[in-house]
Amino acid sequence: MSNSLKGFYKILITLVVALGIGAIFILAIGENPIAAYGALLKGALGTKLGLGNTIAGFTPLLLTSIAFAVAAKGGAFNVGVEGEVILGGITAAYIGVNWGFLPVPLLYLACFLGAMAVAAAWAFIPAVLKAYYNVSEVCVTILMNTVALYIGSYLVSGPMSAGTATPQSDPVLVTLPKIMKPSNANAGVFIAIVVVVLVILIVYKTKWGYKIRTVGTNPAFADYVGISSKKVFISTMLLSGMLGGIAGCIEVLGVYGYYLDNFAKDLGTNGMLAALIVKSNMTTTPFIALFLAVLKAGSMAMQQATDVPKSIVDTVSAIFIIIATMNFVVSLRTRRKAEKAAAEKRPQDPSSAGTEGKGGSK
Amino acid sequence: MSEYVVEMKNIVKSFGEVRAVKEGQFNLKKGEIHSLIGENGAGKSTMMKLLYGMYPINEGEIYIKGEHMTKLDPKIAISHGIGMVHQEFMLVNELTVLENVILGFEPKKGMTIDFDKARKDVQHYIDQYNMEIQLDKKVSQISVGEAQRVEIIKTLMRGAEIIILDEPTAVLTPQETKKLFEILANLKAEGKSLVFISHKLNEVMEISDRISVMRQGTYMGTVNRDETSPLDLTKKMIGREVFLNIEKDYSKAGEKILEVQDVWVPSQKETSKIRGMSLCVRAGEIVGIAGIDGNGQSELIEAITGLRKVEKGAVILNGKNVTNKSPRKVREAGLAHIPEDRNTRGLNRTMSIEENLVAVELDKKPYTKGIFMNTAAQDKYSEEMVRQFDIRPTDYKLPTSSLSGGNAQKVVVAREVSMNKKLLVASQPTRGVDIGAIESIRNTLEKAKKQGAGVLLVSAELEEIISLSDRIIVIHEGEITGEMAASEANENNLGLLMMGGAKNTKQKGEEAS
């Protein structure tokens, strides 16, 4: 308890420092930082449209950040969430457009299940390559993101094209209701929240979650006690992929109503950043996702209300990430020191200790 | 100036709660080989690390060449002519031998390193002491024995007159050990003073001029080699006549629990590290495997426990063929396993004591409720284990990384033993744990045996093997070199077999004792 409180406290300080440094930049271009941040906050939370935009941005980010975090719990660095979002989206669009023979409730279900299945299958590839052939999942997922992007582009430019100037699919037959018109916020946010709560429950309360955490922290131990590290690793990646797929499905059914080419741009990366800032801590990751969504949604309003360019927001989030990582470095160093002081057991390296020693005894 | 180049008087050193050295005495004459012996954890390495300045002493006095050292760190120790060859080599794998030797005090020629001069200097030592070292190979490509010689050269290059060797033979093959002893004899002839730390009595008897014994952090006395015997030293080391009065009830040994039939096992680097081993463990007996570290013990255990694939041969556990089955299948067939490496394999350091305790039984009732874990049952079990095995601290929600070595090992032992499996494989169960934990772990193994389990024990400690086992199997370079009842075993005949020398002349080995 006190530990997670400490974590929150740390994040808060980091946040304040990041905003402070951002403020210096704003001052440097001759604007009032307080006014700028005020406009940003008001733009993101103060109006119905703004709040809606924040929620709309938050929804996919919440899922992609948890997708990354859960993979990290199982020891995977899944950069491929974006590809999984894309393929989940295109699958939802295909089913949503073509499976009109299903009754509506079933069609919803089919869209989500289809998106999850295809996205999971996509994540299965790097998972197997890593587990059985020791191919870095980082490289494979980065490369596969591009492949997924082009698969989506091809489908909505060719076989699934609506015939419009922009590459997009036909409108889907079922959509998630918008909750704060005219923004893009939709009922998907509730689905996302429920899913994330479920995932956190899975990770901390179920046997599967126990296995995921075991494999993620010590695969040798897992194998030794009879938990197959390979199988659990793969299952973790499948779970992560499914979450990406759900995000894609919500975007298609909730935000656009059709598959729009390139809709998932940066969703995976930003989710990854949100998770990385808190070292994939499952309970704090959603809050970071929310924070990033607020920054993003408020930036446009800030640019309109003041003369501060909205790219300052990118600066702030970049600083945020840098400081958060530095914080990580600092805590690592203090831990090292503590270990050293406590144990005093690690033998010192005589070659370094003896740097000044007299060489050669003639 | 006294006759001693090193004197250590009334040394006390504690690490936190643990008093590693309670009353340490040591002195070294010029040009002698002085062995420091004792069981693991007796404080012999610590004493020498104190001399090398790696830790400050709490109490006592250290004199080097008559000079009272009030402040000591490795740098000062080196400048006073002390060199230390550690158990774990301090070499950079990706550099060549020559680069390693001169690292930190390279001879310069303008801006660049004068490799020619360096080579000449190093070659001088190589010739003088007749060492075989290939200067241009990378350290990663040379053998352990050669790496050790590089370490010795390193100390010489730094002007060492006093060289401390911390269990130098633990990692060596017999041939390499022989070569090392020749080098040590050469060094001694050149007037260097050597400290030889070991717990292998036959080696100590072979090489030393004088021998000092430590037991549980306390100095037990110094004797001249010519005036003592292994038996005498053993008594000093252990404090009692261990091998004679252990009462073992061996008659109860029942049906075969584990059968290993002609298995061939690869190691990480080579194929067929183990070449055709066969052995069996019966219910109600402890079978000890003796051998120098790295002669295939780890591979054998991993092959039995399903953690390493075997090339050919069969492993039968409880009548089931478990050859190349997953660790889970082997465990289901009746295996409990205390692994040699407690930190990577035996425990998940980042998780709590409780999570480590339930790891094996996680999928079984009552620890599970549907897909969820049954936290209440897990708590109850953990509480019971913490009490029964005296794990400290008792708060089982704490991560195992906060535990001392002994308590961490107790967690492993508790988890494995509490299941009452048919076969208990214990690999180095007491390595690096304190005396109290050693006692309790040994008792636990004994108890498991009494309850009818078959126990396969691997230990680097001959004393442990001899006092616990009913039957002893000696292995050398992946093959079984002998087998005997523990009652017939002693340091000498086991040592001979461990060297592999008496592969087919078991009888002779026993007579030689």
Chai-1 contact restraints between the chains, C-beta under 6 A:
chainA,res_idxA,chainB,res_idxB,connection_type,confidence,min_distance_angstrom,max_distance_angstrom,comment,restraint_id
A,K205,B,F372,contact,1.0,0.0,6.0,A-B,restraint_1
A,T206,B,I371,contact,1.0,0.0,6.0,A-B,restraint_2
A,T206,B,F372,contact,1.0,0.0,6.0,A-B,restraint_3
A,K207,B,L362,contact,1.0,0.0,6.0,A-B,restraint_4
A,K207,B,T368,contact,1.0,0.0,6.0,A-B,restraint_5
A,K207,B,M373,contact,1.0,0.0,6.0,A-B,restraint_6
A,T214,B,N348,contact,1.0,0.0,6.0,A-B,restraint_7
A,T217,B,N348,contact,1.0,0.0,6.0,A-B,restraint_8
A,T217,B,T350,contact,1.0,0.0,6.0,A-B,restraint_9
A,N218,B,N348,contact,1.0,0.0,6.0,A-B,restraint_10
A,A220,B,T344,contact,1.0,0.0,6.0,A-B,restraint_11
A,A220,B,R345,contact,1.0,0.0,6.0,A-B,restraint_12
A,F221,B,R345,contact,1.0,0.0,6.0,A-B,restraint_13
A,F221,B,N348,contact,1.0,0.0,6.0,A-B,restraint_14
A,D223,B,P327,contact,1.0,0.0,6.0,A-B,restraint_15
A,Y224,B,P339,contact,1.0,0.0,6.0,A-B,restraint_16
A,Y224,B,R345,contact,1.0,0.0,6.0,A-B,restraint_17
A,V225,B,A359,contact,1.0,0.0,6.0,A-B,restraint_18
A,V225,B,V360,contact,1.0,0.0,6.0,A-B,restraint_19
A,G226,B,P327,contact,1.0,0.0,6.0,A-B,restraint_20
A,G226,B,R328,contact,1.0,0.0,6.0,A-B,restraint_21
A,G226,B,R331,contact,1.0,0.0,6.0,A-B,restraint_22
A,Q348,B,M54,contact,1.0,0.0,6.0,A-B,restraint_23
A,D349,B,M90,contact,1.0,0.0,6.0,A-B,restraint_24
A,P350,B,P74,contact,1.0,0.0,6.0,A-B,restraint_25
A,P350,B,M90,contact,1.0,0.0,6.0,A-B,restraint_26
A,S351,B,M90,contact,1.0,0.0,6.0,A-B,restraint_27
A,S351,B,L103,contact,1.0,0.0,6.0,A-B,restraint_28
A,S351,B,G104,contact,1.0,0.0,6.0,A-B,restraint_29
A,A353,B,P74,contact,1.0,0.0,6.0,A-B,restraint_30
A,A353,B,K75,contact,1.0,0.0,6.0,A-B,restraint_31
A,G354,B,I78,contact,1.0,0.0,6.0,A-B,restraint_32
A,G354,B,G104,contact,1.0,0.0,6.0,A-B,restraint_33
A,G354,B,R158,contact,1.0,0.0,6.0,A-B,restraint_34
A,T355,B,G104,contact,1.0,0.0,6.0,A-B,restraint_35
A,G357,B,I78,contact,1.0,0.0,6.0,A-B,restraint_36
A,G357,B,R158,contact,1.0,0.0,6.0,A-B,restraint_37
A,K358,B,G159,contact,1.0,0.0,6.0,A-B,restraint_38
A,G359,B,F105,contact,1.0,0.0,6.0,A-B,restraint_39
A,G360,B,D121,contact,1.0,0.0,6.0,A-B,restraint_40
A,G360,B,M157,contact,1.0,0.0,6.0,A-B,restraint_41
A,S361,B,G159,contact,1.0,0.0,6.0,A-B,restraint_42
